[in-house]
Amino acid sequence: MVSKYLFPIQPGRTAMLTGTMGELRSTHFHGGLDINTVTIGYAVRCANDGYISSVRMSTTGYGNSIMVKHPDGRTTLYAHLDKLNGKLADYVRAERYKRKQSEIDLSFPPGKFPVVKGDTIALSGNTGSSGGPHLHFELRDENNEAINPLTLDFEEVQDHVPPQVQKIALRTLDANSRVNDQFGRFEFHALRRGSTWSLTQPILAAGRIGLEIQAADKAETSTFRFGINLIEVYADSNKIFSQKIDRINFNDTRNILAVMDYQTLETRGARFNKLYIDNGNRLPYYAGTVEAGTIKVGDKDMRIDVHLTDFHGNLSVINLVLRPSTVSRDAAFMAPSRQATSAEIRNGTLAFSSNFCDGSTASDTLLVYSKGKLRRALPSYSGKTRHIYLIDLWSEMPDSVVSCAGTWVSNLIAKVPSGTAYKYYSDLFDLEFPEDALYDTMFLAATYDSAGSERFTIGSRMTALHVPVRITIKPKKGYTVTRNLGVYRTDGRGYDYLPATWKNGKVTFSALSFGDFTFLHDSIPPTIKPLVVNGASARLKIRDDLSGISYFEASINGDWLLMNYDYKSGVVYAERLDKTKPLTGEFVLKVVDQAGNESIHKQQVR
């Protein structure tokens, strides 16, 4: 008989969760339960008998974490810990001193640290990428895949609230599709009645349509938003889509970018779950899905029902009606634009828009230039002040288009397929795409700007990458290569440093995001600000404004001193090997940034 697992925080008391398994995070699927602790220092109880199989002390990710192996073959993980407990804490601290490593990953045999259900193995914390004090708790099977901890039937977790809906989005999936007579992606608010959400009016639609929802599960004991375990879509009562997240392979976790609308995530931080499957989506969650979940609008009204079911069986339903419309040249719903011309690429279609000019038929004609050839195109549809032209990039990739309102240069240079390795070579840069880099075909654009510091714009940050792409830039300007010369990708008003290698006037690096790349010199060392340095404690704040901190090291009277680092606050703090002995003598902290600049703080401690 399998022993019942114990809830790891205040067992017997109703828990407040801040996250559940399968929840959509910005870069990964959430693999377990987040249990709110309000403050640091709650006793973390071992969920069942077993032995501690590994400990990791890290400044990022899980932070400080413990894994426990159980006799039934499963493993539990406890993350974002503040402190380890008892003999385990002493052993890990000694190993960190022995190896002179602040970050460490240790594995243990079965007899090294046995544990009994209910043992306090650590104190809860806020280490790593945690956004507030809590315990992250995971349950893994024999294959190290995460399974839902709620399958352990914890009485501490109460949930009688069905999932809740914020918005619904409809997207045209090719140049012949329309939503309310337009091409693009459109969001709608739904009216709630109990656990049912509905659109008050039918949506005009034509062609192939993709459905997205912004929704989350809720619980009566928490104000936070959780993941939805099962989502099903029915078209006229026929199931066309199913997404069930009941286990997570950690090799798949970044594939979450194929599940969400990436552009909306990047520009607004809003997480919309796609209820259709893109070509590059390789996740195993879609059993029972028909034709990738695409909605094909016919010649009569189509009723769409979306069922959202949480782990406890609470159900919410979304209802909407798609009313067929003919693809015409008129679009009464078009929003006005202040730009004379604009262009956007979505789903292999270039949507170019242009303001009306003199009202003549000739002014409607778009001149499309592709590889030296000219093609004239009429508007695909028009509003009251604007024409929209849809160009199928699978058939042609224009170099430029000319309307009466102006010329737009596409800067398109290549069509990069997903699911296969691909290399691109040019006088400005070379690209190497691994086989699994893209989630969908990419229509690659690039520009070069020589004003000031050279700027190479390669692709768009709106393109999601699964693994890094190798980029080799060939600068046109001569550079004296020193350690403080680095490659940076612009990120809003700041910069991201990218480790790079210079050879024969070229620079090579890997990037997990496209965008604007440039060269900058970082000659300013990090800053060190003492907060408390005395016999009982050493706490200092460190910071670097450009390339970022590479490493730090500290000593007391020449002996290595363990320093823990909270990158969220920028604070480093000492942990003595023997806590009965005060810090006395010369304290030295050295901090080095990615460009090799270093700062040293020295202080006599008495």
Summary of the structure (lengths in Angstrom):
residues: 606
radius of gyration: 28.2
end to end distance: 59.3
largest distance: 89.0
contacts: 1917
relative contact order: 0.09
helix: 6%
strand: 48%
